[in-house]
Amino acid sequence: MGIKEAFISTRPWSFPMTFIVATVGAVYAYIDTGVFEPIIYILTAIGVVLLHASVNLMNDYFDYKSEVDTLEAPTVKYRPHPIIAGLYSPNAILFFSILYALIGLSIGIYLTFVTDIMTLYLGLIGIGLVYAYTGYPINLKYRALGEVEVFLVWGLLISLGAYYVQVQKLSYTVMLVSTPLGLLITAVLLANNLRDIAFDSKSGIKTLPIILGKETGLKIYEFLLYAPYIIIVILALMRIIPLLTLASLITAPKARGLVNLFKKHIPEPADPMTAGHVLQFGIVYLISMIIGGIFGI
C-alpha cells in the first residue's frame, strides 16, 4: 500500500486536537513566564502527534484482535479500518504503531538532554498510557476507563509536558488552562461509545455508556460540551488566561446543536462530528490566547 493509505490509517483527522493542546501548553508557558523556544515546541508537537498516531493504530490492532472491530462494527461504516479493509495486515499495523511510538520516544530522549530527566518521565508516562488504552492485559478502553485516560492525557499530560519542556517547571495552572480542551476531546470518545452501545454490548466489553446507560451517557456528553465554556469564563475572570479567550464562546451554539442532535439520534459519524466541534473551539481558543498573550488583552 502507498503513502496515502498509510496516512489515512492513522486517522489524521484527530491530530489537530493533539497539536492544539500541545500548542496551548507552549503558548501558556510564554504567557506565564515570557519564555518560548520554537525548536523545542516544534519537536514537542511532532512527538505527541506521533504518539497519537501510535495509539490510533494500536487501538485498531487490539480491537481487531479482540474481535471488537468486525465488518459489522459501526466504526467501519464511516472510515476505512486498515485491517478489515485489507489495507494492512495486523502485524503491519502493530509494527507501524510501535515505530511511531519509538520515534516519539526518541524525540523525548533528545528533549531530555536539552532539558532534564522530568521530560523523560512525562514521556514514559505518555507511552505507558498509549499502550494501556487497549493493550493486554490492562485494556482500559474495555473496562469503561477510556474516557478517564483520554482526559488525563489530553486534558492534563500533553499540556503539562509542552509547558515543562519550555521552562523546566511543573504548573497546575497550565492543566487548568487545557482542561476545557481535555473535556471536549473526552467527549469525542464518549460520542463513539454512545453510538456503539448495542454493538459493544454484544462484543462483551464494558464502556461508560454501557455501565451507566444511554441517558446518563448523554447527560455526561452534554456536561463535557458545556462545561468548557463555564471554565473559560472563570479562568478569564481570574486572569489566568487572557480575557480575549472569551471569544471561544462564539462556538457554544455548535455545542448546543450537537447536544440536541444526539438527544434525538446519535449519528454514525458521532465522533468525527464531535471532533469537528473540538477543532473549531480549539482554533478560536488558541488564536485568542496567542493574541491576548502578546498584546495583554
C-alpha positions in Angstrom: 0.0 0.0 0.0 1.0 3.6 -0.6 1.7 6.6 1.5 -1.9 7.8 1.2 -3.2 4.6 2.7 -0.6 4.7 5.5 -1.6 8.2 6.3 -5.3 7.6 6.3 -4.9 4.6 8.5 -3.6 6.8 11.4 -6.9 8.7 11.4 -5.2 12.1 10.8 -8.5 14.0 11.3 -7.8 13.5 15.0 -4.3 15.0 15.0 -5.2 18.7 15.1 -6.7 18.2 18.5 -3.4 16.9 19.9 -1.5 19.7 18.1 -3.7 22.4 19.6 -3.4 21.0 23.1 0.4 20.9 22.8 0.5 24.4 21.4 -1.7 25.7 24.2 0.8 24.3 26.7 3.7 26.1 24.9 1.8 29.3 24.5 0.8 29.4 28.1 4.4 28.9 29.1 5.1 32.2 27.2 2.2 34.0 28.8 3.2 32.7 32.3 7.0 33.2 32.1 7.8 35.0 28.8 9.8 32.0 27.6 9.2 30.4 24.2 11.7 28.0 22.5 10.4 27.4 18.9 12.6 24.4 18.1 11.6 22.7 21.4 8.0 23.5 20.6 8.1 22.0 17.1 9.8 18.8 18.3 7.2 18.5 21.2 4.3 18.9 18.8 5.8 16.3 16.4 6.4 13.9 19.2 2.9 14.0 20.7 1.3 13.7 17.2 3.4 10.6 16.6 2.3 9.1 19.9 -1.3 9.9 18.9 -0.8 8.1 15.6 0.6 5.1 17.5 -2.4 4.9 19.9 -4.8 5.1 16.9 -3.1 2.2 15.2 -2.7 0.2 18.4 -6.4 0.7 19.1 -7.3 -0.7 15.6 -4.9 -3.7 16.2 -6.2 -4.7 19.6 -9.8 -4.0 18.7 -9.4 -6.4 15.7 -7.6 -9.0 17.8 -10.3 -8.8 20.5 -13.0 -9.1 17.8 -14.4 -5.7 18.8 -13.9 -4.4 15.3 -15.6 -6.5 12.6 -17.3 -5.9 9.3 -20.5 -5.1 11.3 -18.8 -2.6 13.6 -20.3 0.9 13.4 -16.8 2.4 13.2 -16.1 0.6 9.9 -19.1 2.3 8.2 -17.7 5.8 8.2 -13.9 5.2 7.9 -11.7 2.5 6.3 -10.4 0.2 9.0 -6.8 -0.5 7.9 -7.0 -4.2 8.8 -10.7 -5.0 8.0 -10.5 -3.1 4.7 -7.4 -5.1 3.7 -5.1 -2.2 3.6 -2.6 -3.7 6.0 -2.1 -7.0 7.9 -2.5 -6.9 11.7 1.3 -7.4 12.1 2.0 -4.4 9.8 -0.3 -2.2 11.9 1.3 -3.3 15.1 4.8 -2.6 13.5 3.8 0.9 12.5 2.3 1.6 15.9 5.5 0.6 17.7 7.6 2.5 15.1 5.7 5.8 15.7 5.9 5.3 19.4 9.7 4.7 19.3 10.2 7.8 17.1 8.1 9.8 19.6 10.2 8.4 22.4 13.4 9.3 20.6 12.3 12.9 20.4 11.5 12.7 24.1 15.0 11.4 24.8 16.5 14.3 22.8 14.4 16.8 24.7 15.5 15.2 27.9 19.1 16.0 27.0 18.3 19.7 26.4 16.0 20.0 29.5 16.2 17.4 32.3 15.1 14.0 33.4 11.5 15.0 34.2 10.9 15.3 30.4 11.7 11.6 30.0 9.4 10.7 32.9 6.5 12.6 31.4 7.2 10.9 28.0 7.3 7.4 29.5 4.0 8.1 31.3 2.5 9.1 28.0 3.8 6.0 26.2 2.5 3.8 29.1 -0.9 5.3 28.7 -0.8 4.8 25.0 -0.3 1.1 25.5 -2.7 0.8 28.4 -5.6 2.1 26.4 -6.3 -1.2 24.6 -3.1 -3.2 25.2 -3.2 -6.5 27.1 -3.7 -7.1 29.9 -4.7 -3.5 31.0 -7.4 -2.8 28.4 -8.6 0.5 29.9 -10.9 1.1 26.9 -12.7 -2.2 27.6 -13.1 -1.5 31.3 -15.0 1.7 31.0 -11.9 3.7 31.7 -11.2 5.0 28.2 -12.7 8.4 28.9 -10.7 8.8 32.1 -7.5 8.1 30.3 -8.3 10.4 27.4 -8.9 13.3 29.9 -5.7 12.5 31.8 -3.7 12.6 28.6 -5.3 15.4 26.5 -6.6 17.4 29.4 -3.5 17.3 31.6 -0.4 15.5 30.5 0.2 16.9 27.0 -0.2 20.5 28.0 1.9 19.9 31.1 4.7 18.3 29.1 4.6 21.1 26.5 4.8 23.7 29.2 7.6 21.8 31.1 10.0 21.5 28.2 9.8 25.2 27.6 10.5 26.3 31.2 11.6 23.2 33.2 9.0 23.6 35.9 5.6 22.0 36.6 2.5 24.1 36.7 -1.0 23.2 37.8 -2.4 26.3 36.1 -1.5 25.1 32.6 -3.5 22.0 33.4 -6.5 24.2 34.3 -6.0 26.0 31.0 -6.1 22.8 29.0 -9.0 21.3 30.9 -11.6 22.7 28.5 -9.9 21.0 25.6 -9.5 17.8 27.6 -13.2 17.7 28.4 -14.1 18.2 24.7 -11.7 15.6 23.5 -13.1 13.2 26.1 -16.5 13.9 24.5 -15.2 12.5 21.2 -14.6 9.1 22.7 -17.8 9.2 24.6 -19.7 10.0 21.4 -18.1 6.9 19.8 -19.1 4.8 22.8 -22.7 6.2 22.8 -23.1 5.2 19.2 -21.7 1.8 19.7 -23.6 0.8 22.8 -25.5 -2.1 21.1 -22.5 -3.4 19.2 -20.1 -3.1 22.1 -22.6 -4.9 24.4 -22.6 -7.9 22.1 -18.8 -7.8 22.0 -18.6 -8.3 25.7 -16.6 -5.2 26.5 -17.6 -2.5 29.0 -17.8 1.2 28.2 -19.1 4.1 30.2 -22.5 4.3 28.4 -23.0 0.5 28.8 -22.4 0.6 32.5 -24.3 3.9 33.2 -26.9 3.6 30.4 -27.6 5.7 27.3 -29.5 8.5 29.1 -26.8 9.0 31.7 -24.2 8.8 29.0 -26.0 11.6 27.1 -26.0 13.8 30.2 -22.3 13.3 30.6 -21.8 14.2 26.9 -23.8 17.3 27.5 -21.7 18.2 30.5 -18.5 17.6 28.6 -19.6 20.0 25.8 -21.0 22.8 28.1 -18.5 22.8 31.0 -15.6 24.1 29.0 -17.4 27.4 28.4 -18.0 27.8 32.2 -14.4 27.0 32.9 -13.1 29.6 30.4 -15.3 32.3 31.9 -13.9 31.5 35.3 -10.3 31.4 34.2 -10.6 34.6 32.2 -12.2 36.5 35.1 -9.4 35.2 37.3 -7.0 36.5 34.7 -5.3 33.1 34.5 -5.9 33.3 30.7 -6.4 36.5 28.6 -9.8 38.0 28.6 -9.7 37.7 24.8 -10.1 33.9 25.1 -13.8 34.6 25.9 -14.1 34.8 22.1 -14.3 31.0 22.3 -17.9 31.4 23.5 -18.9 32.0 19.9 -18.6 28.2 19.3 -21.2 27.5 22.0 -24.1 27.3 19.5 -22.3 24.4 17.8 -22.1 22.6 21.1 -25.8 23.1 21.7 -26.6 21.8 18.2 -24.6 18.6 18.8 -26.3 18.0 22.2 -29.8 18.5 20.7 -28.9 16.2 17.7 -27.5 13.4 20.0 -30.7 13.6 22.1 -32.8 12.9 19.0 -30.5 10.4 17.3 -26.8 9.5 17.6 -25.3 9.7 14.1 -22.9 7.2 12.6 -20.1 9.8 12.4 -20.7 10.8 16.0 -17.0 11.0 17.0 -15.7 12.9 13.9 -18.6 15.3 14.2 -17.7 16.0 17.8 -14.0 16.2 16.8 -15.1 18.9 14.3 -16.5 21.0 17.1 -13.4 20.4 19.2 -11.3 21.7 16.3 -13.4 24.9 15.9 -13.3 25.6 19.6 -9.6 24.8 19.8 -8.7 27.1 16.9 -10.6 30.1 18.4 -9.3 29.3 21.9 -5.7 29.1 20.8 -5.6 32.1 18.5 -7.4 34.3 21.0 -4.9 33.1 23.7 -1.9 33.9 21.4 -3.2 37.4 20.5 -4.3 38.1 24.1 -1.0 36.9 25.4 1.0 39.1 23.1 -1.0 42.2 23.5 -2.0 41.7 27.1 -5.8 41.7 26.4 
